[in-house]
Amino acid sequence: MFEIEKKYRTQEAKPDLRYFRLIFWSLFLKELKRLQSTYVQTLISPLVTTGLFLTIFNLAIGGAERGEVLNFPFITFCCAGLIASSVVNSSYASSSSSLMISKINGTITDILHPPISPAEVVTAITLGSVARSMMIVIISVTVFNLFIDLPIYNFFYVFAFVFLGAFILGSIGVISGILIDKFEGQAAVTNFLVSPLALLSGTFYLTEKLPNIVQKINIVNPIYHMVNTVRYGFLGASDTSVKFGFFYLVTLSCIFWFVAYILFAKGVKMKN
């Protein structure tokens, strides 16, 4: 009897990992397709904004007349910081608008019902915002090198710090997209949180010129560390500890991703 049971014993069905990879890849490609369909807003607009900032600062403050910052021309110093700042804004806008539009249009069910884990959904949307930021960096560096001598000290540092910064802001965008139901709320987060932190991050100046209290606040400002570490990847110079910035950004990446995962897994403001 034991031999018969052993012979005809049915095996437990194992999940087909290829199916889950296909859903994850499809969701990631959906984010890229959305990026492609709105390329003027998502890719060209940040480039134009950064170019206008560079032009205005060059005319108002002066190029060679302004002197050097970190042993580099002021316009080069600003260019590296502005590229990092554009990554901040674009990565947050990408993930937050993706979930916001899905909730408004009612298509959020397309990612709630399929057999895909919350971790895969959050990761796919966040990586979509990272891909958008990478494209902006590549386009910006290519275009600005036609007019400005923008060095690249280390490609790996640029890639790693852009990835970490975009991943953090992409995860924050997912959290914002889950918790906020209206575009007015998204605009409030951008105007009263993301933009002030970006302006205080030393994009246009060395933070040592700020009051001591603001310098202490900047220690916990992730955008400050992101801007300065990305600038280090371009120039090989920074006014902050690159090693501390790296570990701090890695830690925040894990924390914000985990918070986004918990909120999505619990279905906060989505499964009503």
C-alpha atoms as one frame of an Amber mdcrd trajectory, in Angstrom:
protein
   0.000   0.000   0.000   2.822   2.403   0.847   4.470   1.757  -2.530   1.210
   2.476  -4.388   0.677   5.742  -2.509   4.262   6.735  -3.195   3.893   5.884
  -6.885   0.690   7.827  -7.469   1.383  10.689  -5.086   0.547  14.041  -6.696
   3.183  16.711  -6.566   2.426  20.163  -5.220   2.203  22.832  -7.881   5.116
  25.217  -7.822   4.720  28.844  -8.858   6.094  29.612 -12.283   8.653  32.333
 -11.643   8.737  33.137 -15.338   5.120  34.288 -15.121   5.874  36.660 -12.260
   8.932  37.995 -14.069   6.740  38.642 -17.113   4.231  40.674 -15.074   7.017
  42.635 -13.385   8.705  43.329 -16.724   5.366  44.345 -18.281   4.689  46.821
 -15.482   8.179  48.285 -15.853   7.719  48.595 -19.638   4.368  50.291 -19.013
   6.215  53.007 -17.083   8.694  53.401 -19.936   5.867  53.587 -22.494   4.240
  56.328 -20.441   7.570  58.133 -20.444   7.837  57.758 -24.210   4.328  59.082
 -24.850   4.986  62.247 -22.803   8.645  62.786 -23.702   8.250  66.551 -24.098
   7.114  66.910 -20.494   9.309  64.191 -18.992  12.590  64.591 -20.893  12.681
  67.876 -22.812  11.151  70.055 -20.083  13.839  69.304 -17.416  16.528  69.948
 -20.023  15.044  73.335 -20.944  14.597  74.297 -17.275  18.207  73.416 -16.434
  19.437  75.299 -19.499  17.482  78.396 -18.507  18.898  78.297 -14.974  22.431
  78.053 -16.340  21.854  80.909 -18.779  20.313  83.189 -16.148  23.021  82.540
 -13.572  25.746  82.968 -16.156  24.329  86.334 -17.255  23.333  87.638 -13.822
  26.285  86.493 -11.749  28.883  86.085 -14.446  30.943  83.174 -15.690  34.673
  83.741 -15.389  34.075  86.933 -13.358  32.375  84.932 -10.614  35.551  83.016
  -9.834  35.932  79.334  -9.067  34.019  77.082  -6.718  35.768  73.890  -5.587
  38.477  74.818  -8.115  35.983  74.718 -10.996  34.278  77.524 -12.924  31.021
  78.588 -11.314  28.963  77.574 -14.351  30.451  74.056 -14.248  29.766  73.830
 -10.515  26.132  74.850 -11.078  25.672  72.533 -14.054  26.571  69.420 -12.058
  24.241  70.482  -9.240  21.367  71.313 -11.576  21.588  67.922 -13.277  21.324
  66.264  -9.863  18.424  68.546  -8.934  16.542  67.630 -12.111  16.878  63.975
 -11.121  15.171  64.756  -7.816  12.164  66.459  -9.388  11.725  64.010 -12.271
  11.966  60.820 -10.216   9.434  62.044  -7.657   7.031  63.273 -10.346   7.266
  60.023 -12.309   6.228  57.575  -9.588   3.731  59.853  -7.832   1.906  60.776
 -11.059   1.843  57.131 -12.168  -0.142  56.021  -9.125  -2.200  59.201  -8.988
  -3.375  58.867 -12.599  -4.095  55.163 -12.103  -6.272  55.919  -9.071  -8.138
  58.734 -10.814  -8.759  56.726 -14.002  -9.718  53.589 -12.072  -6.948  51.555
 -13.711  -5.304  50.895 -10.338  -7.175  47.573 -10.364  -4.914  46.453 -13.204
  -2.043  46.168 -10.739  -4.085  45.164  -7.682  -5.744  42.043  -9.112  -3.010
  40.241 -11.102  -0.907  37.653  -9.200   2.021  39.961  -8.561   3.432  40.777
  -5.165   3.355  44.303  -3.696   7.151  44.265  -3.614   7.281  43.757  -7.389
   4.752  46.518  -8.045   6.583  49.059  -5.874   9.947  48.071  -7.332   8.724
  48.256 -10.948   7.203  51.730 -10.507  10.280  52.975  -8.640  12.662  51.597
 -11.247  10.562  53.307 -13.909  11.294  56.645 -12.225  14.987  55.680 -12.000
  15.039  54.956 -15.747  13.505  58.357 -16.438  16.175  60.048 -14.307  18.967
  58.154 -16.061  17.671  59.296 -19.444  17.550  62.908 -18.259  21.150  62.705
 -17.014  22.381  61.198 -20.295  20.574  63.800 -22.414  21.650  66.689 -20.165
  25.325  65.682 -20.125  25.326  65.201 -23.913  23.726  68.575 -24.625  25.569
  70.661 -22.021  28.943  69.292 -23.076  28.399  71.113 -26.363  28.512  74.451
 -24.506  30.243  73.779 -21.174  33.368  71.870 -20.304  31.642  69.430 -17.937
  34.099  66.770 -16.758  33.118  63.326 -15.524  35.431  62.266 -12.723  34.002
  58.757 -12.375  31.178  57.194 -14.401  30.437  54.646 -11.693  29.985  57.311
  -9.023  27.621  59.271 -11.270  25.575  56.154 -12.036  25.490  54.907  -8.436
  24.538  58.198  -6.822  21.966  59.075  -9.498  20.453  55.614  -9.035  20.283
  55.968  -5.248  18.865  59.480  -5.369  16.279  58.585  -7.989  15.342  55.412
  -6.089  14.752  57.379  -2.880  12.625  60.064  -4.552  10.843  57.404  -6.607
   9.938  55.541  -3.418   8.769  58.783  -1.806   6.686  59.393  -4.926   5.063
  55.968  -4.522   4.246  56.789  -0.883   2.804  60.133  -1.936   0.809  58.551
  -4.760  -0.697  56.046  -2.330  -1.615  58.501   0.422  -2.718  61.513  -1.647
  -5.837  61.470  -3.821  -5.684  64.875  -5.511  -3.174  66.713  -7.646  -3.359
  69.670  -5.244  -1.848  67.464  -2.559   0.932  66.371  -4.897   1.664  70.003
  -5.746   1.801  70.834  -2.029   4.399  68.108  -1.405   6.476  69.391  -4.320
   6.217  73.070  -3.344   6.607  72.754   0.423   8.891  69.723   0.785  10.795
  68.643  -2.331  11.580  72.088  -3.773  12.722  73.716  -0.480  14.968  70.751
   0.321  16.394  70.923  -3.210  17.061  74.672  -2.951  18.809  74.207   0.409
  20.926  71.334  -0.911  23.708  73.501  -2.319  22.771  73.312  -5.977  24.011
  76.869  -6.645  26.385  77.440  -3.726  28.524  75.823  -1.063  26.443  75.017
   1.993  29.168  76.382   4.282  27.741  79.819   3.492  24.414  78.896   5.072
  23.592  79.607   8.743  24.759  76.938  11.174  21.221  75.793  11.944  20.514
  75.183   8.263  23.812  73.318   7.876  22.788  70.999  10.711  19.388  70.434
   9.114  21.100  69.591   5.833  22.868  66.665   7.492  19.566  64.743   7.397
  18.483  66.204   4.045  18.733  63.349   1.510  18.655  65.746  -1.444  21.695
  67.559  -0.028  23.700  64.345   0.023  22.387  63.304  -3.370  23.290  66.607
  -5.069  26.760  66.701  -3.558  27.595  63.057  -4.223  26.435  63.331  -7.831
  28.524  66.503  -8.135  31.461  64.506  -6.793  30.924  61.971  -9.575  31.232
  64.770 -12.123  33.892  67.000 -10.577  35.705  64.776  -8.103  35.113  67.417
  -5.418  32.365  67.969  -2.870  31.702  69.926   0.305  30.351  66.877   2.129
  31.572  63.406   3.061  30.972  61.168   0.062  31.369  57.987   2.116  28.771
  59.105   4.673  26.481  60.279   1.866  26.677  56.880   0.160  25.741  54.877
   3.263  23.070  57.412   4.206  21.464  57.208   0.755  21.570  53.394   0.785
  19.875  53.367   4.200  17.171  55.797   3.118  16.587  53.806  -0.079  15.780
  50.710   1.976  13.629  52.629   4.479  11.465  54.501   1.961  11.071  51.447
  -0.269   9.947  49.392   2.732   7.435  52.063   3.787   6.035  52.157   0.234
   5.845  48.353   0.232   3.947  48.230   3.544   1.436  50.862   2.418   0.816
  49.123  -0.897   0.590  45.673   0.698  -2.045  46.949   3.138  -3.956  48.584
   0.304  -4.069  51.982   2.014  -6.508  54.267   0.122  -6.590  51.838  -2.806
  -8.846  48.930  -1.873 -11.854  51.034  -0.884
